[in-house]
């Protein structure tokens, strides 16, 4: 009770509120983005399953795959999500694409600038059934697709930014057969989310005339899975 009676608590409270919270734009931007994501879920994802985190969503995406084909990940970085995919898919091969030089451009709407998430070009250790394709997507994809004619069964999009995500859909979109599953790492729930993975996917859907349904989402961050129809 002494802290309240002395006024120390009140002074600390007002100092925090006026000096920090009242001028901190990030807090309200994050809350606004979360509200937008919740509104989007309620409007468009009523039939989607909920998962506790990305790993659970990725494991389900592979386990629930109903079509044969390639399992691809774009954006490997330290290899955490690729290891989840590989373990769930074994003994099938999982392919990971990354230049390991970080973001090729600024991630607008966030703090992350060009080069963030760089591994200095050094790939991580991955599972025995994982294959890494080192380089920028537009350099490695043409040769890979020429050598691998199969359709895609599971696609993990961890591209973060719009240009990289657009490159992926421009090049592999026609391989996304009905029944294929796409898992997005940053689909929504952060400031500027409508300008990146979400935008690239929705533009590709509009241009291709393809249809999809929401399969699931993680209750943390912005991980979302869709199934092509």
Buried (B, 14 or more C-beta within 10 A) or exposed (E): EEEEEEEEEEEEEEEEEEEEEEEEEEEEBBEEBBEBBEEBBEEEBEEBBEBEEBBBBBBBBBEBBEBEBBBBBBBBBBBEBBBBBBBBBBEBBBBBBBBBBBBBEBBEBBEBEEEEBBBEEEBBEBBEBBBBBBBBBBEBBEEBBEEBEEBBBBBBBBBBBBBBBBBBBBBBBEBBBEBBBBBBBBBBBBBBBBBBBBBBBEBBBEEEEBEBEBBBBBEEBBBBBBBBE
